[in-house]
Every structure is written in C-alpha cells, then in structure tokens.
Amino acid sequence: MLATSAGDPIVVTAELRPPVTLVAAVVPVLNERARLGACLEGLLAQGRGLVQIVVVDGGSTDGTQALTRRYAARDARVQLVDAAPVGAGWNGKAWGLAAGLAATDPEAAWILCLDADVRAQPHLVSSLLAHAAHAYCDAFSAAPLFELSDAHEAVVHPALLATLVYRYGLPGNVARTPRDAQANGQCFFARRDLLVRTRAFAAAKTSRCDDYTVARTLVAGGAQVGFFEGGRLARVAMYASSADCWTNWPRSLALCDATTSRVALAVAFAEIALVQALPLVLVAAVAAKRARTDTFFFRVNVILAIARLGVLWGTRRAYARVPFTYWLSPLADVPALVRIVGATFERAPTWRGRTLVSQRRPA
C-alpha cells in the first residue's frame, strides 16, 4: 500500500464533434434482465463515437435476449450475440468477452468492456478516450462508484475492498510489471488491436479473476495498463445483499490465477493479516488485559491500527452513500480474510448455478 498513492481521478471530458476515434462496447451477460436496461440506457446516451454495443449472452433464461432485441430495434448500435453454449474449458465471462471482441467492428480503435450492473454516466466514452491520451495508456480500468444494497453490506463490502487497497494501493497508477497490474472488469478500456494480438481474453478463460489475468497478460506483452478512479463516469450496484457480496466477491479477491505461486499467495494473505486485519484486534486485546503498552510490538500495532482507520477514511469516496455501519467495517476484517482464504481454495465454486472451470493450482 505504501508503494502507491492515489492519482487524479478521470476527468469528465465532452466528446469532440465529429468524434475522431471510434469505440465499441462489449457487455457479457447471463440472466441480467433486471439490470441490463439501465446499463444500455447509459450506453445509448453516449455520443456517436460509440459506434457499437455488443451484448453477448451466455445462455440466459430470464428474458435478457428479448430485452436486448427491443433495444436493438430502438438503436442499431445495439447488437445481440448468442454465445451459448459456453465453450468447453472456458468460464462464462471470458468466453463472452472473447466472443464480443470477435463481433466488434474492426474500425473501432478501442473496446469498452462493461458489466451489466454498471450504469454509464454522461461522457463516459469521451472521457475514457481523453484519459487514455493523457495517461499514455494502452488499456486501463475505471473504478466505478459503488452503490451498497443495505447497511449490512456497508460492513462487509468495505472490509473486502480494503484487502485490495492494502495490497495494491488506491487507484491512480500504471503497472510496471505483471505482478503490479490492477484491474476492474466492471469498466475496462483497451485498444482493440492489443486485445486481438495478445489474445488476452483467451488467456483468462479458466481464471476466477479474469480481469486481473487480462491485465497481467497485457502488461507481460509490453502494454501500459492503468487503474484509475472513475466514480464520476460510472456507478455500479454489484450485489443484491450482503449475503450475495459475502458469497461471490471473495472468490476473486485473492487475485489467484495460473501465474500465481503459492509463495506469492501466502505473502498476500500474510500482508492482509498482519497489516490490516490483526492490529486492531491485538491493540484491543492488550488494552482489555491492561498489559504493557510500552513495548515495540504494541506501538507498531497502534500505528497499523491508526493506518487502518486512515484507509477507512480514504475509501469512503469509493461509495455513493456511506451508511453509519460503514465505519464499523474494520470489525469484519478478520472474517473477511478467513472468507477470502476459504474461497480461494474452493474446489468447485459456482456462479448463477454454473460450476466454474478449475484453474491450475498455485505452484
């Protein structure tokens, strides 16, 4: 965390008229009827520089395809790609991204990958293009503003988010090595030719954290890949409840893919435990027992506990609304660590009733 600091957020920039650079959006979906409409409305409100909106369906049964067809009838930029069934040996999102990329217009210089739960704000596309030029990036993520479902999720989500902040720092950096790469697949922007050349989506086909695998693949190929704050450009309601968040998000938070060694994974877990999760507990335990407080051990943990509160203050800006329970989220740090470790080693994790393809175990 100390190695990185937050850079400036992406600035809202109006579109040039006429647009100089063309963009195509790819939205992979599976049973997203309830959320896809708001996503498409936000995309349709973008300027004419967004020339194509490819909705890639992996086998929905809830009317997602019918909804997409209605939007396609309204605006020719919207196109439905039925990518079912998912290819053998692929997880659904990576399959959808690869199929969507193949369906995009080669004239589009940039690809915007957007999750169905993301609501694009005005000037998203033009702002991403301007930032790409400003930051000299070949690809980057724009972290949306989080919208929490309830007061309970306001305890769980920030504790889980903090595990990323402690390992990678706040948004605002460009990765120098694959290990440093950060990503947020909810809103990811990349040069089309780069994605085609590196086959980055195929590299992530068995990954449980496909966005990070894509970013690492691009950096390994020599690309400049960034991670920036994009709260003014997009909002996301990731989960319907705290239980949904607790069940599904930890699976990807270890950032463990086929390139991750057991040593790197152990170091990551140790960092979360020793720097984030345990200092508050240890300080409270010493105070409760009225033990000596003039030891080096105690002083170090006091400093770390204060730093944890500083992280809590800093990450509040990642949320559209901060319920009072947000300030209690450090109490969930230890359970969050335990949950992430457990989810990392699940042998047959599922998502929306589908068993995910198993990736290679860390060496």
N, C-alpha and C positions, 0 to 999 in steps of 0.2 A: 504493500500500500504506500509506503514511504517513497518508493521509486517513481511513482507517478502522481500527478496532480491534475485537477480538473482544468481543461482548457475552456475556451469560449464556446457556448452553445451555437448551434447552427442558426444563422441569421435568416429571418424571413425575407425572401427576395422575390419581387414580382417578375413575371415572365416577360422575356423580350418579345417584341412583335415585329415581324413574324419570328417564331421560335427558330433558333439556329441549330439546336441539337434535338434529335428525336429520342423519345423514351418509350419503352413497352413495359407494362406491369404484368407480373405473374402472381396469381393468387391460388395457392393449392388449398383444396377444401375436402372435407369429409363430414357430411351431416352438419352443415353450417347455415342452414336456412334461417335460423333465428338471428344470426349475427352478420351474415353476408350482405344484406341490404344496406346497412349503414356504411359498410366498407365500400361498396360500389358507388353509393351516393357521393362519398368523399372523393373517390377517384374521378367520377364524371364531372365533378366541379373543378377539376384541374384544367389548365389551359390546353390549347391544341398541340402543344409539344408532346403530350401523352397521346400517342397515336394508336395504342393497342392495349386492351385489358384482357388478358388470357386467364380465364377461370378454369383450373384443372381439377376435375372431380375424380376422386379415387374410389367411387362406388357408393355414393350417398343413397339413402333410402327415405329421406325425410322431406323431399321436395326441393332440395338445393338446385338440382338441374333445371327444374321448371322455373324457379325464381331467376336463375341466370338467363334462361331463354327470354323471359319477359324483359329483362334489362337489355339484352341483345337486340330485341325488337325496337327498343326505345333509342338505342345508340349503337351504331355499327362498330364502334371501337371495342365493344364487349364481345368476346368470343368464348364459347364453351368447348373445352377439350375433355372428352370422356376417356380417362386414362385407366379405367378399370378393365381387368383386374390388375392389381399391383404386381409388377414383375417379380419372379422368384428371386430371393436373395436381396430384396430391397425393402427398406422401410418406406412407409407411405409418403411422408413429406418430401424426402429426397427424390423419390420417383416422380412425384408431382412437379417438383421444380425442374427436373430434367426434361420431362415431357413438355412443360410450359416453355422452357427455353427453346426447345426444338420447334415450337409452333410460333415463335415470335418473328416479326418482320426483320430480316437482315439489315434493313435500312435504319433500324433503331440502334443507336450507338450505345445506349445504356439500358440496363434491365433493373426495374424496381421489383423486388420480391416483398410481398406484403401478406401478412396473415389476415385471415378473415375477421378476426376480432379487433383489428386496428381501424380507427376512423381517421382518415386523412383530413388535415385542416387545409384551409386555402393556401395556395402557393407551395405545397409540399414539393412537387416535382421541380419547379423552377428553383426553389431554394437548395435542393439537393444538387442540382447541376452547378449552381453558383459555388456551393461549398466544395464540390469536387475540384473545381479550378483553383479555388482559394487555398485548399489544403494540399494540393498536388497528390490526390489520392486516386488510385485505380479502382478501389472498392471501399465501402465503409458502411457501418451500421449507424442508424439514427435512433437512439433510445427514446421510445415514446413516453408520454406522461402516463403513469399508472393510475387507474381508477379501481379502488377497492370495493368489494361487494358488500362488506359489513364491518362492524367493529372487531369481530373475531379475526377476520383476515388481516386487519391492521396490526395485529400482533404477530401473525405467522409470516406474512409476506416480507416485511422489513427485516426480520431476522434472517430469512433465507437470502434476501438481496445483499445483506451485509457480508455474507460469506464471499460473494464475488468482489465486493469493494476491497475487502482485506487482501485478497489475492492479486487483484489486477488494478486497483485504484479506481478513481472516478473517471467517467467519460472525458475524452478530450485528447486522445493520444493516437499516434500511428505506430503500429507494431514494427519492431526491427528484426525480430526472429519469430519463427512459428510458435515457439513457446509463449511469447508475449501477446499473441493475437487474441483480441477480444471480438465478440460478435453478438448481435441480437437479430435473430432471424425474423423477428416481427416486422422489421423495416430495414431491408438490406439493399444497397445500391451498388451496382458493379458494371464495368464495361462489358458489353456483350461479347466482344472478341476474346476477352480474357477468360470468361466463363467457358466459352467453346473450346479454346485452346488447352486449358488446364483440365477440362472435364471434372471440375471441382464438385459438381453435384453427384457424379458417379463415385467420386472418392468418399462421399459421405453416405453411401447407400445403406450401410449397416450401422451407422453411428447413432447413438442415443442423444448426442448433442450435435446435430447435423450442421448448425450454423457455425459452431466453433471449428468443426472439421473443414468446412468450406473455407473459412478464413485462414486456417493454418495451411491448407493446400495452396491458396493463392499467395501467401507470404513465401512459402517454400519455393514457389515458382518465380519469385523476384518482384512481386507486386507490392505496392504501397497500400496497406489495408488499415483503415482507421476505425475508431469507435467514438462517436460524438453524442452530445446531448441534443435531442430533437423534440423536446417537450412542447415547443411552440408549433410544431409541424404535424404531430400525430398524437392520438390518445389510444390507450388500449385497456380493455377490461378483460384480463387474462382468464379469470376464473369466476365461476358462479357462486362459490362459497369458500370458506376457509378450509373445509374438508377437501374440496376439489384441488385447491392450491397445495395442501399438505400431501395429497396422494400423488399428484402428477409432476409438480415442478422439481422436486429433489432428484428425480431420475436423471436430469441433465445437468444438475448443478456441480457435480464432481468434475465436469468437463473432461470426462474419461472416454477416449476413443482408441482406435487401434494404434495410435502413435504414443500413447501414454504408458510410461513404465510404472511398475509397482513402486519404485523409489519416489518418483515424482508424485504419485498419488498419496503415498504416505507422508511426504513433506507437506502437501496441500492440506491434508487432514490435521496434521500436527500444527500447522500455522493457524488454522481456524480454532483449534482447541486452545492453544497456548496464548494467542494474541487476542482473539475475540471472545470465545465462549467462557473460559475459566476465570479470568482475572476478577470479574465482578463477584463470582461465587467465592473465590478464595479470600477476597477482601472482606466480604460479608461474614465468612466463617471465622476469620481472625478477630473481627470486631465482636462477634457473638460470644466467642470464647474468652474475650478480653486477654488475648495472648499478646506477646511483644509486638510492637508496631515500629520498632526502630531498626528492624533488620533490612538487609538489602532486598531479600525476597519480597517482603511486604511493600517496600517502596516502589519496586519495579511494577508490581501488580496494581498499585494505586495509579501509577502513571498510565498503565494499559487500560484500566477501568475508566479513567478520565478520557482517554483517547476514544474508547468505545462510545461514550456519550457525545463526543465530538462528531463521530461518524453518524450517529443517530441524528444529530442536528443537521449535518450536511446532506444526508439522503432524503430529508423531508421534502426537498424541492423536486424529487422524482415523482411525487404524488399530487394528483389534482386536488385532493382533500385529505387533511390529516386529522383523523378522529383522535380523541384523547387516548384511546388504547394504543395508538402508535407509540407513545412514549413508554409503554410497558414492554415493547418488543424485545429489549435485551434479555428479559426473563426467559425468552424462548430460544436463546442462543444454544444452550446445551442440547435440548430436544432437537433443534434444527440440525446440529452436527450429527447426532445419532441417526436421524432420519436420512440424511444425505449418504452417510456411510452404508446404511442398510439398503437404500435404493440403488446404490452403485453396484452392489453385488447380487441384485435380484437376478435370478436365472431366466425367468420367463415373464418379464414385465408386459403389461398390456396397455393399450390406449384405445379408448372407444370400442372395446370388445375385441380388438385385434392384438394378437401376440406379436411383439416386436422381434425383428430378426436379431439374433445374438451376434454381437461384435466380438472380435478377438479379445481375450482376457489380457490385462496388462502383463507385460513380461517382467 
